[in-house]
Amino acid sequence: MTVPCAIAIVAAFTAVGLLLRTSETGVIFYTSDQIAMIIVGLILAGLTMLWAVPRVRATSEGIEVRNVLTKRWFTWDEILSVSFPDGASWARLELPDDEYYSVMAVQAVDRHYAVEAVRTLRKLHKQAHQRS
């Protein structure tokens, strides 16, 4: 969904940038203004694409969570549980001292894929704790 949104943003800003020249109010847009409008569209599209970055990779040793701007590695020993609270947008890792870390790659809008992902993460977590 983020790619079509980014394409639409670039298309809209490019169209506006190319169509702006003069208006009935007497405002004059120069070529630099048109280029700036297209550049703003590209920047906004790039920021929109950041939402496509989240990823989770789990192994028998631990889990790597990459969210929009951060990436962290946790061993299964550091994690108390994997949860998906009611009304939450994404899953989270419950950590000691009442802390948690969001797993943005597992989103509520993914429905059964999110359920399956949480079940898989819980299974890996359980297996790791049974070995220790």
N, C-alpha and C positions, 0 to 999 in steps of 0.2 A: 504494500500500500504506500510505502514511503517513496518508492521510485516514481510511480505515476504522479504523486503529489509534487515531487521535486520538478518533474518535467513540466507540469502545469504552471508552477511558479516561474520557471525560466521562460516558458512561452508567453505568459501574461506580461511579465516585465519587459521582455523583448518587444512584444507588440506595442505596448505603451511607449517604450523608448523610441521605437521607430516612427510611431504615428504622431508623437509630439513635435511640433515645429512652431506653430504660432496658434494663438487662441483669440477669441473675440474680445477678451479682456485686455489684449495688448501685450500679454506676456510672451516673450520670445525665448524659445529653448534652443540652445546651441548644440553643436555636435557633441561637445564634452558632457552636456547634460544627458543626452541620449545614451552615450556610452556609460555614464555613471548609473543610469537607470538599469541597464542590462547587467552591470557589475553587481548592483544591489540584488537583483534577481538571482544571480549565480551564488552570491553569498548566502542568501536565504535558503536556496535549494540545497547548498552544502550543509547548512545547519539542520535542515530537515532530514538529510541523509544520516545524520548522527543517530537517529532512532533505529536505523537498520544495523547498528554495530553490536548490540548486546548478544552475548553468547555464553553458554555454559558448557564446560567439558569436565566430565567426571570419570575418575578411574578408581581402582580399588584402594589407592593411596590417599586420594583427596579430590578436591573440586576446584576448578578455576572458573571464576565468575568475571566476565567482562561486561560492564554496564556502559552507559553512554560515554563517560569520561574516565572511568577508573577500571583497573583490572587487579584482582586479588586471588591469591592461592590460599586455600585452607586445607589442612589435613583433616581427616574425619574425626580425629581426637579433639580438635578444637570446636567441633560442632555438636551442640546438644541435640538438635533435631532439625528437620526440614518441615516447614509449615506453609500453609496457604490460608491465612485468616479470612473469615467471612468479610466480604466487601472490599478486600484488598485487590489492587490492580495486578500484583505479581507475587510470586512465591518469595520466601525469605529463609535464610539460614539463622536459626536461633543459636546465639553464642552465650558464653558465660557472662555473668554480671548484668543480666537483663538487656543485653545488646542483641542486635540482629543486623544482618546484611541482606539487602534486597537482591533478588535474582531477576532482573528485568527481562531476561530471555524467556522466562516462563510466565506468560501473561494470561490473565483471566479471559481475554477475548479469544484465546486459542482453544478454549473449551476442552474437548476430550484430549487434545494433544498436551495441554497443560496438566491435566489429570494424570496422563500416562508418564509425563516427565517427572512429576512429583513422586509418583509411585516408584519409578526407577531410581531416583535419588534416595528415597527412603530405604529401598532395598540395598543399595550400595552402602549406605550409612549403617544399616543393621548388620550387614556382613562384616564390615570393618570393625564394629564394636564386638562382634562375636569372636573375632580372631584375637582381640587384645585381652 
